Amino acid sequence: MRKTYHISLSSTEDELLFRSEADLTRGFNYLATAILETDSRLLADGILTTHLHCLAQTDSPKVFITKVRYSLSRFFNAKYERKGMWGERNPFILEVDGFHHTLAALNYVNRQALHHGLAFTPYGYRHCSANAFFRKHLGKEDPPLLSADQRYKYLPSRISLPENYRMDASGLLLREDILETAHVESLYGTPRNYLYQMNKIGDEKGLQDQQAEKSSSPLITLELIEQGIPDNDIGQLLRNESGKHNPNRISDLALCQLIDETYVPRMVRGSEASSIYQIDHARRVALYEHLQKSLWNTCKKYATDGQLRRCLCLGY
């Protein structure tokens, strides 16, 4: 019998899971194909450069997340000429039981971009499920779509998708076709309550509701959901929730774009190598030192030390 689980897979301290928008698109597509292959149900997801979260109903969460990691490992290693295991060895898996516990988990997964300072509202980030619910009520419109015969370019070669699964022009499967939207919307009840849940700051009442609920699950909190995540500063995550993140900090994607499209080609001129993984460690360290000094002058943005190390794969 399927049970509901919160599942999180993180990068290691000195590497990223995803380096580009195209990588994040693959992240969701391969999550969706694992849902199909394991006959599971997806309730919510949030995919960031350093980790992914999902709330899924499945018979075997370990089998499910192993399929996700296997497919993405093959994709990432082939694209970046990389070798070895992709992501942390032991994903975080938590069984979630009870209405209020489930609602809290849904909120945290949908609000990932807000907590990590990537958007001022949950709806401002493309690679999460926040925009998949109550679409008609919230005035959402369908994007331009790819034809069915073009979808294979963005999927594992072994998978065959149902015809009703749509894909947008960037190659991203539409979340509203994959997610259990009707079930999730029934948990939120109304579009107004969904808007409230996505925009509230703090959740004292939610904790009280969980405490009053007869559930085998621990209290679902930000600290619990985010454990093991790189740069896990709960205080900063809460400040981000209040809209107090620093817009002068460069995003991982922008920093990787600068590295992968500007610096790497210069360093491997005359070679077929096109990946940071093909740059030896000494030259990565030299680039790390250069960016520490010059990044602000280059793009009027700053990066944390952890960001630079992860984007340059200094621990790989």
matplotlib code that plots the C-alpha trace (Angstrom):
import matplotlib.pyplot as plt

x = [0.0, 1.3, 2.3, 3.2, 6.9, 8.9, 12.1, 15.1, 18.3, 21.2, 24.5, 27.7, 29.3, 31.6, 29.4, 26.0, 23.2, 22.2, 24.3, 21.8, 18.1, 18.3, 19.6, 16.7, 14.3, 15.8, 15.5, 11.7, 11.3, 13.3, 11.4, 8.2, 9.5, 10.4, 6.9, 5.6, 8.1, 7.3, 3.5, 3.8, 2.0, 3.6, 2.0, 4.6, 8.2, 10.9, 14.1, 17.1, 20.8, 21.9, 18.9, 15.5, 12.5, 9.3, 6.3, 5.3, 2.9, 4.8, 5.3, 9.1, 10.6, 14.2, 13.4, 11.8, 14.6, 17.2, 15.6, 15.7, 19.3, 20.4, 18.8, 20.1, 23.6, 23.8, 22.6, 24.8, 27.9, 27.5, 26.8, 29.7, 32.2, 32.0, 32.4, 31.1, 28.0, 25.8, 24.4, 24.6, 24.8, 21.8, 18.8, 16.5, 13.3, 10.5, 7.1, 4.4, 1.1, -1.9, -3.8, -1.9, 1.5, 0.9, -0.3, 2.8, 5.1, 3.3, 3.8, 7.5, 8.1, 6.1, 7.8, 11.4, 12.4, 11.1, 13.1, 16.3, 16.0, 15.4, 12.1, 10.0, 6.9, 6.7, 5.2, 8.2, 10.3, 9.7, 11.2, 8.7, 5.0, 3.7, 2.2, 0.5, -2.4, -5.7, -4.3, -7.7, -8.7, -5.4, -5.5, -2.7, -2.4, -0.9, 2.5, 3.4, 3.8, 6.1, 4.6, 4.6, 7.3, 9.8, 9.6, 12.1, 15.0, 14.3, 13.6, 15.5, 15.6, 13.8, 10.6, 7.3, 5.0, 1.2, -0.1, -1.8, 1.5, 2.3, 5.7, 6.4, 8.8, 11.8, 11.3, 9.8, 6.9, 3.9, 3.7, -0.1, -0.2, 2.1, 1.1, -2.0, -3.5, -7.1, -6.0, -3.7, -6.3, -8.8, -6.3, -6.0, -9.8, -10.1, -7.9, -8.0, -6.6, -3.9, -2.9, -2.9, -0.8, 1.8, 2.1, 1.9, 5.0, 5.6, 3.4, 2.6, -1.0, 0.2, 2.5, -0.3, -2.6, 0.2, 0.6, -3.1, -3.2, -2.8, 0.2, 3.2, 5.2, 7.4, 6.5, 7.1, 9.3, 11.7, 14.6, 13.5, 12.7, 16.0, 18.4, 21.5, 21.1, 24.2, 24.3, 21.5, 21.2, 17.7, 17.9, 18.7, 15.9, 13.4, 14.7, 14.3, 10.7, 10.1, 11.5, 14.8, 17.2, 20.1, 19.4, 23.1, 24.0, 24.5, 22.5, 24.2, 22.8, 24.2, 27.6, 27.7, 26.8, 29.7, 32.1, 30.9, 30.4, 33.1, 36.0, 36.0, 36.2, 39.2, 41.0, 40.6, 41.1, 42.2, 40.7, 37.5, 36.9, 33.9, 33.3, 34.5, 35.2, 37.8, 39.8, 42.5, 42.2, 45.0, 43.4, 40.1, 41.7, 43.3, 39.8, 38.4, 40.9, 40.3, 36.5, 36.9, 38.6, 36.9, 33.3, 31.8, 33.6, 32.5, 28.8, 28.0, 27.2, 28.9, 29.1, 29.6, 32.6, 30.4, 28.8, 32.2, 33.4, 30.3, 30.1, 33.8, 33.5, 36.5, 35.6, 35.2]
y = [0.0, 3.4, 5.7, 9.4, 10.4, 13.5, 12.7, 14.9, 14.4, 16.8, 17.6, 17.1, 20.2, 20.9, 20.2, 21.0, 18.7, 21.0, 23.6, 25.1, 25.6, 22.7, 20.5, 21.5, 20.7, 17.2, 17.0, 17.2, 15.1, 12.2, 12.6, 12.2, 9.1, 7.5, 8.2, 6.2, 3.4, 2.8, 3.4, 6.2, 9.4, 12.9, 15.5, 18.3, 19.0, 21.7, 21.3, 23.6, 23.6, 22.0, 19.7, 18.5, 17.9, 16.0, 14.7, 11.4, 8.5, 5.3, 1.7, 2.0, 5.4, 4.0, 2.3, 5.5, 7.9, 5.4, 5.4, 9.3, 9.3, 6.6, 8.4, 11.8, 10.4, 9.1, 12.4, 14.6, 12.4, 12.2, 16.0, 17.2, 14.3, 13.5, 10.1, 8.7, 8.9, 11.9, 13.4, 12.3, 8.6, 8.5, 10.6, 11.9, 9.9, 10.7, 9.1, 11.8, 10.8, 13.0, 15.9, 18.7, 17.0, 16.5, 20.1, 21.4, 19.2, 20.5, 24.1, 23.6, 21.9, 24.4, 27.3, 26.1, 29.0, 31.6, 30.1, 29.9, 33.5, 32.6, 34.5, 36.9, 34.6, 30.8, 31.5, 33.3, 30.2, 27.9, 24.6, 23.8, 22.8, 26.0, 27.1, 23.8, 24.1, 26.1, 27.2, 28.2, 30.1, 32.0, 33.0, 30.7, 30.1, 27.1, 27.6, 26.8, 23.0, 20.6, 17.9, 14.4, 13.3, 15.8, 14.8, 12.0, 14.6, 15.5, 12.0, 8.8, 6.6, 3.7, 5.6, 5.9, 8.6, 8.6, 10.8, 13.1, 14.2, 17.5, 19.2, 22.9, 24.4, 24.2, 20.4, 20.5, 18.2, 20.2, 19.6, 19.8, 16.6, 14.7, 15.9, 14.7, 18.1, 17.2, 15.5, 18.3, 21.0, 19.0, 19.3, 23.0, 23.3, 26.6, 28.9, 31.5, 29.1, 28.0, 31.7, 32.2, 29.1, 30.1, 33.6, 33.3, 34.1, 31.8, 28.8, 28.7, 27.6, 24.9, 23.5, 23.5, 21.7, 19.1, 18.6, 18.0, 15.4, 11.7, 11.0, 8.8, 11.6, 14.0, 17.7, 18.9, 22.0, 23.9, 22.5, 19.0, 19.4, 21.2, 18.9, 17.9, 20.7, 22.6, 26.2, 25.2, 28.4, 28.3, 31.9, 33.1, 30.8, 32.5, 36.0, 35.0, 34.0, 37.6, 38.9, 40.0, 38.1, 40.0, 40.6, 41.4, 37.7, 35.9, 32.8, 29.4, 29.2, 32.6, 31.8, 28.5, 30.1, 32.6, 29.8, 27.3, 29.7, 32.3, 30.9, 27.2, 27.8, 30.2, 27.6, 24.7, 26.5, 24.1, 21.1, 19.3, 19.6, 21.9, 21.1, 22.3, 18.7, 18.5, 21.4, 20.1, 21.0, 23.6, 25.6, 25.4, 26.8, 29.6, 30.4, 30.4, 33.0, 35.1, 35.1, 36.0, 39.2, 40.1, 38.9, 42.1, 44.2, 41.7, 41.6, 43.7, 40.5, 38.7, 34.9, 33.2, 31.0, 27.9, 28.9, 29.4, 26.0, 24.2, 25.9, 25.1, 21.5, 22.0, 18.9, 16.6]
z = [0.0, -0.9, 1.9, 1.8, 2.1, 2.0, 0.0, -0.4, -2.3, -1.9, -3.5, -1.6, 0.0, -2.9, -6.0, -7.5, -8.6, -11.5, -13.3, -15.8, -16.5, -18.9, -16.0, -13.8, -16.6, -16.8, -13.0, -13.1, -16.3, -14.7, -11.5, -13.5, -15.3, -12.0, -10.8, -13.8, -13.5, -9.8, -10.1, -7.5, -7.1, -6.9, -4.7, -4.8, -5.8, -5.6, -7.6, -6.8, -7.8, -4.5, -3.8, -4.7, -2.5, -3.3, -1.5, -3.0, -2.4, -3.1, -2.1, -1.9, -1.5, -1.8, -5.1, -6.4, -5.5, -6.6, -10.1, -10.1, -9.1, -11.6, -14.6, -13.6, -12.9, -16.4, -17.9, -15.8, -16.1, -19.9, -20.3, -18.2, -18.8, -15.1, -13.4, -10.1, -7.9, -8.3, -5.1, -1.5, -0.7, 1.6, 0.6, 3.4, 3.5, 6.0, 6.2, 6.6, 8.2, 9.0, 7.3, 9.1, 8.8, 5.1, 4.6, 6.3, 4.1, 1.0, 2.1, 2.7, -0.6, -2.6, -0.9, -1.5, -3.8, -1.3, 1.6, -0.5, -1.7, -5.4, -5.6, -3.6, -3.8, -4.4, -7.8, -9.1, -9.4, -12.4, -11.1, -8.4, -8.1, -6.7, -10.0, -10.7, -8.4, -8.9, -12.2, -13.7, -10.5, -10.4, -14.1, -15.3, -19.0, -20.8, -22.4, -26.0, -26.4, -28.2, -30.4, -29.0, -31.5, -30.1, -26.5, -26.7, -26.7, -23.1, -21.6, -20.8, -23.9, -22.2, -21.3, -23.1, -21.9, -21.9, -24.8, -22.4, -20.8, -22.4, -22.7, -23.1, -25.7, -23.3, -23.0, -19.5, -18.8, -17.5, -13.7, -13.7, -15.9, -13.6, -10.1, -8.2, -8.5, -7.7, -4.5, -3.4, -4.2, -2.0, 0.9, 0.5, 0.0, -1.8, -4.0, -1.2, 1.4, -1.0, -1.5, 2.2, 2.8, 0.2, 1.6, 5.3, 7.4, 10.4, 11.2, 14.9, 14.3, 11.9, 14.6, 17.1, 14.6, 14.1, 17.8, 18.2, 15.5, 16.1, 13.8, 13.9, 12.1, 13.9, 13.6, 10.1, 10.5, 8.2, 10.3, 9.7, 6.0, 5.3, 7.3, 5.4, 2.8, 1.9, 3.4, 5.8, 7.7, 9.1, 10.3, 6.7, 5.3, 7.6, 6.6, 3.0, 3.8, 4.9, 1.6, 3.2, 0.9, -0.6, -4.3, -4.8, -4.3, -7.6, -8.2, -8.6, -12.2, -13.1, -11.6, -13.4, -16.6, -16.2, -15.4, -18.0, -20.9, -20.3, -18.3, -19.2, -23.0, -22.4, -20.3, -22.7, -25.9, -28.6, -26.7, -27.0, -23.3, -22.4, -18.8, -15.4, -14.6, -17.3, -15.7, -13.3, -9.6, -9.6, -12.4, -10.6, -7.4, -9.5, -11.0, -7.5, -6.3, -9.4, -9.0, -5.3, -6.3, -9.6, -9.5, -8.2, -10.9, -13.5, -12.8, -9.7, -7.7, -5.0, -4.2, -0.9, -0.4, -0.5, -3.8, -5.4, -4.2, -5.4, -8.8, -9.3, -8.0, -5.8, -3.7, -6.7]

ax = plt.figure().add_subplot(projection="3d")
ax.plot(x, y, z, "-o")
ax.set_aspect("equal")
plt.show()
